[in-house]
Amino acid sequence: MFEYTRKKLTLMYSGMLALILLVVFFGSYWTLAAIIHRNEQTQLESIAEKTIHEWKESQTRMLLPRPPGEGGIPVKGRMDFDFLQPNQLCLIVSKGQQMLKQNPAHHSSLLSVFQQAIMQHPPEAGETMRIPLTVDGEKKIFMVYRPVFPNEDVQLYLAEDVSRMEQLLHEMRWVFFLIGILLLALAALIGYWFSGRAMIPINQSYKRQKDFTTDASHELRTPLSVILSSAEILKEKKESLPAFHQSVLLSMVDEIHRMRRLIDDLLTLARSDVEANQKLSFQPIALQRLIGEVADRMQIKAGAKEVTVINRAELDSVFLMGHSDSIRQLFYILLDNAVKYSEQGGKVEIEALLEGTNRVVCSVHDYGNGIPEEDLPYVFERFYRADKARSRNVEGTGLGLAIANQIVKMHKGQISVKSSKEQGTRFIVVLPVIQPRGDIRL
């Protein structure tokens, strides 16, 4: 129980830290990526202003000589691209997609691939987009910007190679991911250690409470046995007592028996709490035979109310790995509960069927008044009893179903209840079973 709580605390702590790390890392990455993209956008916008200015200037130039090395024939409207970086491209095309100007600093194959790409998916005026290009077998990513050009017959495309920045962001994603995994693992270990430290006083307090319950129950059994013996002796001579004293004596005997049952149930719960945290020695149990024995013995008690116990178990060669005494007690509790709340002359049905190959479904059904719907979620809590017709004038301590629930959990099973006023109450127990083997001997 405490180990489960410790793991749950660790999981909650790790989950909260994971959420914080996710927000921090995602926020950091998003902020950094936004800054990088914004800087790229600003740089392209600045280049666009210079390019447009250079284009206007080129239109006013008449005849200017070519640069040295390009021949001495003058050209009209020559543009200078000295302001462009080696990783930047400039392309000016006409409305009919005819190239007018280009950045001559780059290889013609790159310009050709770039021109084909933007002709296929041209960005809108004033917008940017990222396009992947493959040049000479090398994959690159370019950020393309199309500024609003003053001349509607001309389109300007600017691009910048952002492959290194994209690679940097990709590596940062992996770095954040690996750091997050390491921090989560470290936080889980530290959280598990801290939760263990936090559970120490709780565990000690629980142990003291459990020891007190066990010791008190043991200490109370002896004086109760003496009182019960004395009351039984007086009961033998009750005919000599006045009628009022006889009534008091019978009530006293009933209360002593009730206190004795309560003490026995408390001891059972204390033992089950200990066993739940220990590895018990489970043995193969033949469920068909065990259920039959419990049903036969319970029929004797049910006979006092003329209630019939009907055994419909069909579990030939089905074995459960479990604690025999605990499983026997489980079915005693459920059958005893069903008999107590059955009407005079009613019936109780116990069924058990193999579902699939690895689990058995058992049910105990009585046709009494049923359990109110609002009480169903609490029937397995300790000392809980519905203050309705179902529990009125019925003996019990309110611990039986809590013990049954503890036994089912100890065997990795499930227990549930369905109830209505018309159909009565059905308790359903699902337990894991083992495959029949020829070497099992009971």
C-alpha distance (Angstrom), angle and dihedral (degrees) to the residues before:
residue distance angle dihedral
M1 . . .
F2 3.81 . .
E3 3.79 92.1 .
Y4 3.81 88.9 54.5
T5 3.82 90.4 49.8
R6 3.79 90.1 48.1
K7 3.79 92.1 51.8
K8 3.80 90.8 46.5
L9 3.81 91.4 52.3
T10 3.80 90.0 48.5
L11 3.79 90.9 49.4
M12 3.81 91.9 49.9
Y13 3.79 91.7 47.7
S14 3.81 92.4 47.6
G15 3.80 91.1 46.3
M16 3.80 92.4 52.8
L17 3.80 91.2 47.3
A18 3.81 90.8 47.3
L19 3.79 89.6 53.5
I20 3.82 91.4 49.1
L21 3.82 91.9 47.6
L22 3.78 90.6 47.6
V23 3.79 91.6 52.8
V24 3.82 93.0 44.8
F25 3.81 95.9 45.7
F26 3.78 95.0 41.6
G27 3.80 90.9 46.5
S28 3.82 92.1 48.1
Y29 3.78 93.1 46.9
W30 3.80 93.4 44.9
T31 3.82 91.8 48.3
L32 3.79 93.2 48.4
A33 3.82 92.7 45.9
A34 3.81 90.5 48.1
I35 3.82 91.3 51.0
I36 3.81 92.2 49.0
H37 3.80 92.9 47.3
R38 3.78 91.7 45.6
N39 3.81 91.3 51.4
E40 3.79 90.1 49.9
Q41 3.82 90.0 49.1
T42 3.80 92.2 48.6
Q43 3.78 92.0 48.1
L44 3.80 92.5 51.1
E45 3.80 91.3 47.5
S46 3.81 89.6 52.1
I47 3.81 90.8 49.9
A48 3.80 89.8 47.9
E49 3.81 91.1 56.9
K50 3.80 90.9 50.9
T51 3.81 92.5 45.4
I52 3.82 92.9 50.4
H53 3.79 90.0 47.8
E54 3.80 90.6 49.3
W55 3.82 90.1 48.2
K56 3.80 91.5 53.8
E57 3.78 91.0 46.8
S58 3.80 91.3 49.9
Q59 3.79 90.8 55.6
T60 3.82 90.7 58.7
R61 3.76 94.1 50.0
M62 3.78 115.5 94.8
L63 3.75 114.5 -172.9
L64 3.76 119.4 -4.8
P65 3.79 126.2 168.9
R66 3.76 119.8 -111.9
P67 3.77 118.4 -107.0
P68 3.82 116.3 -88.2
G69 3.77 112.0 -76.5
E70 3.81 94.2 29.0
G71 3.77 96.9 81.9
G72 3.77 130.9 -93.5
I73 3.77 99.7 -95.8
P74 3.82 109.6 120.0
V75 3.81 118.5 -123.0
K76 3.79 131.6 -156.6
G77 3.82 121.0 -120.9
R78 3.80 98.9 2.4
M79 3.87 114.4 -179.6
D80 3.80 127.8 -148.7
F81 3.84 117.3 -140.6
D82 3.80 97.3 -174.5
F83 3.82 91.1 126.1
L84 3.84 92.4 63.2
Q85 3.81 120.2 97.4
P86 3.83 121.7 -132.4
N87 3.84 90.2 -103.4
Q88 3.82 94.0 52.2
L89 3.79 130.5 88.9
C90 3.80 133.5 -160.3
L91 3.78 126.2 -165.4
I92 3.82 127.6 175.3
V93 3.79 117.1 -170.6
S94 3.76 134.3 175.1
K95 3.77 124.4 -115.0
G96 3.79 87.7 -95.9
Q97 3.84 89.8 57.3
Q98 3.80 92.8 -105.8
M99 3.78 112.7 146.5
L100 3.80 112.8 -116.5
K101 3.80 103.7 168.5
Q102 3.77 135.8 6.3
N103 3.77 140.0 174.0
P104 3.82 104.2 -94.2
A105 3.82 93.8 -163.3
H106 3.82 92.9 84.4
H107 3.74 132.4 71.6
S108 3.77 114.3 -90.4
S109 3.84 92.2 -123.6
L110 3.81 90.9 60.3
L111 3.79 92.1 48.3
S112 3.79 90.5 47.8
V113 3.81 93.3 51.3
F114 3.79 90.7 44.5
Q115 3.80 92.4 50.4
Q116 3.81 92.2 49.6
A117 3.81 91.7 49.5
I118 3.80 96.3 51.6
M119 3.77 92.1 42.6
Q120 3.82 89.3 57.1
H121 3.83 95.7 44.5
P122 3.80 108.5 16.4
P123 3.82 116.4 -175.9
E124 3.77 120.1 -124.5
A125 3.79 118.9 -101.0
G126 3.81 110.2 -79.9
E127 3.82 94.0 15.4
T128 3.79 134.8 107.1
M129 3.78 131.6 -145.0
R130 3.77 139.9 176.9
I131 3.79 120.0 -122.5
P132 3.82 128.3 -177.3
L133 3.79 116.0 -135.3
T134 3.78 131.9 -171.3
V135 3.80 113.1 -151.5
D136 3.80 120.6 177.0
G137 3.82 89.9 -18.4
E138 3.80 93.7 -51.9
K139 3.83 119.4 117.5
K140 3.78 116.5 -138.3
I141 3.80 136.8 171.6
F142 3.79 120.4 -139.0
M143 3.77 128.7 -167.9
V144 3.82 106.8 -141.2
Y145 3.79 123.5 -159.0
R146 3.80 126.4 -172.3
P147 3.79 109.9 -165.7
V148 3.79 123.5 -158.9
F149 3.81 102.4 -92.1
P150 3.85 119.0 -149.8
N151 3.80 90.9 -139.2
E152 3.81 108.4 67.6
D153 3.80 90.8 -160.3
V154 3.80 92.1 61.8
Q155 3.84 130.0 62.0
L156 3.80 123.4 -158.5
Y157 3.81 122.9 -155.5
L158 3.79 122.4 -172.2
A159 3.79 123.9 -174.7
E160 3.78 137.5 -178.3
D161 3.78 127.7 -162.6
V162 3.83 104.5 -119.1
S163 3.80 96.7 168.6
R164 3.80 93.4 116.3
M165 3.80 92.3 50.5
E166 3.79 91.8 48.1
Q167 3.79 89.2 49.5
L168 3.80 89.0 50.1
L169 3.81 91.6 51.9
H170 3.80 90.5 47.0
E171 3.81 90.9 52.6
M172 3.78 90.6 46.8
R173 3.80 90.4 55.1
W174 3.78 89.6 55.6
V175 3.80 92.1 44.9
F176 3.81 91.4 51.4
F177 3.80 90.3 46.5
L178 3.82 94.6 50.7
I179 3.81 93.1 43.1
G180 3.81 89.2 49.1
I181 3.82 91.7 51.8
L182 3.81 92.0 49.0
L183 3.80 92.4 46.8
L184 3.80 91.3 48.0
A185 3.80 91.8 50.5
L186 3.79 90.9 47.7
A187 3.80 91.8 45.9
A188 3.82 90.8 49.3
L189 3.81 91.2 52.8
I190 3.79 92.9 46.0
G191 3.81 91.1 44.1
Y192 3.80 91.2 50.2
W193 3.80 89.8 51.3
F194 3.81 93.6 46.8
S195 3.81 92.2 46.1
G196 3.80 88.8 52.3
R197 3.79 89.9 52.4
A198 3.80 90.7 47.6
M199 3.81 91.5 50.3
I200 3.83 94.0 54.6
P201 3.85 97.0 83.7
I202 3.81 90.7 40.0
N203 3.80 90.9 51.1
Q204 3.78 91.6 47.3
S205 3.80 92.2 48.5
Y206 3.80 91.1 48.3
K207 3.80 91.1 48.7
R208 3.80 91.5 50.8
Q209 3.80 90.4 49.1
K210 3.79 91.6 48.4
D211 3.80 92.3 46.9
F212 3.79 89.7 49.5
T213 3.81 91.5 51.3
T214 3.80 91.7 48.7
D215 3.80 94.9 45.1
A216 3.79 93.8 44.2
S217 3.80 91.3 49.1
H218 3.79 91.5 50.3
E219 3.78 92.2 46.9
L220 3.80 92.4 48.8
R221 3.79 95.3 50.6
T222 3.82 94.2 69.0
P223 3.84 98.4 52.6
L224 3.79 90.2 40.9
S225 3.80 90.0 54.0
V226 3.80 89.9 51.1
I227 3.81 92.0 48.0
L228 3.81 91.2 46.8
S229 3.80 91.6 50.1
S230 3.79 90.9 50.3
A231 3.79 91.2 47.6
E232 3.79 91.4 49.7
I233 3.81 89.7 52.5
L234 3.79 90.3 51.3
K235 3.79 89.0 46.9
E236 3.79 90.1 60.5
K237 3.82 88.7 59.9
K238 3.78 97.1 40.4
E239 3.84 92.3 117.7
S240 3.81 88.6 70.3
L241 3.80 91.9 54.2
P242 3.80 126.7 84.8
A243 3.81 116.5 -98.6
F244 3.81 93.2 -106.0
H245 3.81 92.1 51.6
Q246 3.80 90.0 48.6
S247 3.81 89.8 54.3
V248 3.80 91.3 49.1
L249 3.81 91.0 48.4
L250 3.81 93.6 51.1
S251 3.80 91.4 47.6
M252 3.80 89.6 49.8
V253 3.82 92.1 51.9
D254 3.80 91.1 49.1
E255 3.82 91.5 50.4
I256 3.80 91.3 48.2
H257 3.80 90.0 53.0
R258 3.81 89.7 48.2
M259 3.80 91.5 50.8
R260 3.77 90.1 48.6
R261 3.80 91.5 52.4
L262 3.82 89.8 48.5
I263 3.80 91.5 52.4
D264 3.80 91.3 47.8
D265 3.80 90.5 50.5
L266 3.80 91.6 48.7
L267 3.79 90.3 52.0
T268 3.79 89.9 48.3
L269 3.80 91.5 51.9
A270 3.80 91.5 47.1
R271 3.80 90.4 51.9
S272 3.80 92.3 45.8
D273 3.81 90.9 51.7
V274 3.79 89.0 54.1
E275 3.80 93.2 44.4
A276 3.81 91.1 49.1
N277 3.81 89.1 62.5
Q278 3.79 94.1 43.9
K279 3.78 133.1 67.3
L280 3.78 106.1 -110.4
S281 3.76 123.1 -156.7
F282 3.80 103.1 -107.7
Q283 3.78 120.9 -161.2
P284 3.82 132.6 -170.1
I285 3.82 110.1 -86.5
A286 3.80 123.9 -162.0
L287 3.79 99.4 -136.7
Q288 3.81 96.1 -167.0
R289 3.79 92.2 58.9
L290 3.81 95.1 40.9
I291 3.81 93.9 50.5
G292 3.81 90.5 47.0
E293 3.80 92.3 52.8
V294 3.82 92.9 48.7
A295 3.81 92.3 46.7
D296 3.84 92.3 50.0
R297 3.79 93.1 50.4
M298 3.80 93.1 44.5
Q299 3.82 89.6 53.2
I300 3.79 88.3 68.0
K301 3.81 91.6 58.6
A302 3.79 92.0 40.4
G303 3.80 89.9 55.2
A304 3.79 90.2 72.7
K305 3.83 88.3 66.7
E306 3.80 93.1 35.0
V307 3.81 88.4 -116.0
T308 3.79 117.1 153.6
V309 3.81 119.2 -139.4
I310 3.82 109.6 -150.7
N311 3.80 117.0 -162.9
R312 3.83 112.9 -154.2
A313 3.82 97.5 164.2
E314 3.80 114.0 143.9
L315 3.78 105.8 -175.8
D316 3.78 108.5 130.1
S317 3.82 111.6 172.4
V318 3.81 92.3 -0.3
F319 3.80 116.1 137.0
L320 3.78 132.0 -170.1
M321 3.80 122.5 -155.9
G322 3.76 101.3 -135.3
H323 3.78 151.6 104.5
S324 3.79 106.1 -64.7
D325 3.82 98.2 -151.6
S326 3.82 92.1 47.8
I327 3.82 94.3 49.6
R328 3.81 89.8 47.4
Q329 3.80 89.8 50.9
L330 3.83 90.1 48.8
F331 3.80 92.8 59.4
Y332 3.83 91.9 40.9
I333 3.82 89.4 56.3
L334 3.80 94.5 47.7
L335 3.81 94.6 45.1
D336 3.80 93.2 43.6
N337 3.80 89.6 50.1
A338 3.81 91.3 49.5
V339 3.81 93.2 48.5
K340 3.82 93.0 48.4
Y341 3.80 92.7 54.1
S342 3.79 96.9 40.9
E343 3.78 120.9 105.0
Q344 3.78 120.6 -109.4
G345 3.80 108.0 -77.8
G346 3.81 92.6 11.1
K347 3.78 129.8 130.1
V348 3.79 139.6 -118.1
E349 3.79 121.7 -152.8
I350 3.78 125.9 -158.3
E351 3.79 118.1 -168.1
A352 3.80 131.9 -179.3
L353 3.79 125.9 -179.7
L354 3.78 134.7 171.0
E355 3.81 110.7 -114.9
G356 3.77 112.3 -160.9
T357 3.79 113.3 -35.5
N358 3.78 104.2 -62.2
R359 3.79 109.8 43.9
V360 3.78 141.6 46.5
V361 3.81 126.8 -147.5
C362 3.81 116.1 -147.9
S363 3.78 125.8 -176.9
V364 3.81 135.8 -175.5
H365 3.79 114.1 -158.9
D366 3.80 128.1 -169.9
Y367 3.80 126.7 179.2
G368 3.79 98.7 -141.6
N369 3.79 129.8 123.1
G370 3.81 94.1 -63.1
I371 3.79 130.0 -132.8
P372 3.82 119.9 -76.7
E373 3.77 111.4 -107.4
E374 3.80 93.6 -122.0
D375 3.82 90.1 58.0
L376 3.81 97.4 50.4
P377 3.85 96.7 88.0
Y378 3.82 91.0 56.2
V379 3.82 104.7 43.2
F380 3.82 92.9 101.0
E381 3.80 94.4 52.6
R382 3.78 118.9 105.6
F383 3.82 116.6 -94.2
Y384 3.80 91.8 1.4
R385 3.78 116.1 141.1
A386 3.77 125.5 167.3
D387 3.79 108.3 -118.7
K388 3.78 92.0 -139.4
A389 3.78 137.8 98.0
R390 3.80 90.3 -70.7
S391 3.81 94.4 65.6
R392 3.79 100.7 28.5
N393 3.83 113.3 116.8
V394 3.82 91.5 -4.9
E395 3.79 119.8 126.3
G396 3.77 117.9 -124.1
T397 3.79 144.5 111.5
G398 3.80 100.9 -127.6
L399 3.82 91.0 -116.7
G400 3.80 102.2 93.7
L401 3.79 98.2 86.6
A402 3.81 91.2 41.5
I403 3.81 88.0 56.6
A404 3.81 90.7 47.0
N405 3.79 90.5 50.9
Q406 3.81 90.6 50.2
I407 3.81 91.7 51.0
V408 3.81 92.7 49.7
K409 3.82 91.9 49.9
M410 3.78 89.8 48.2
H411 3.82 87.8 58.6
K412 3.84 94.2 46.3
G413 3.80 91.8 -110.4
Q414 3.79 138.1 125.2
I415 3.79 132.9 -119.0
S416 3.79 127.7 -166.0
V417 3.79 139.8 163.5
K418 3.80 135.7 -138.1
S419 3.75 121.0 -170.6
S420 3.78 142.3 168.5
K421 3.79 134.7 163.7
E422 3.80 91.8 -115.9
Q423 3.81 100.1 43.2
G424 3.78 101.2 32.8
T425 3.81 122.8 -137.8
R426 3.79 130.4 -44.5
F427 3.81 123.1 -170.3
I428 3.81 112.8 -159.7
V429 3.80 122.9 -159.5
V430 3.81 123.0 -171.8
L431 3.81 116.0 -165.2
P432 3.80 131.5 176.6
V433 3.81 114.7 -116.9
I434 3.79 135.2 -167.8
Q435 3.77 128.4 -119.3
P436 3.81 113.7 -92.3
R437 3.78 110.7 -100.1
G438 3.72 129.4 -170.3
D439 3.82 93.2 -134.3
I440 3.85 95.3 62.0
R441 3.79 112.0 112.9
L442 3.79 121.3 -178.9
